[in-house]
């Protein structure tokens, strides 16, 4: 966690338009990342995403605020800030999905920053960073598979 920036790059067998919808639309997000989503995908919109058993009402909610939505090139959001607080540098992490055409598919570059800016001690910042590395390493391959299915009309 040298500079506290988490970066991943994946190629997806779907157009940038499809991938943008998959990373920004609540209906699609639920298929590869959180178990529940409550948010409009427009800049400045605040909502939340949830992880857990929705049917049993056992969901852990995480705050989520859209920063930029520029179809089909960029979708970014701040998350993990306290409920009732406006997301800002210092109280939330920033995730950016940058999309670019790559032949008949899309190159997705994901970055997450903000771990060092939270005011946490080194151990807590490193622990949260590791948790997010594990999470993104699990969810991004799911995103690629799901977006390819959507792009193929499946």
Order of alpha helices (4+ residues) and beta strands (2+ residues): beta-alpha-alpha-beta-beta-beta-beta-beta-beta-alpha
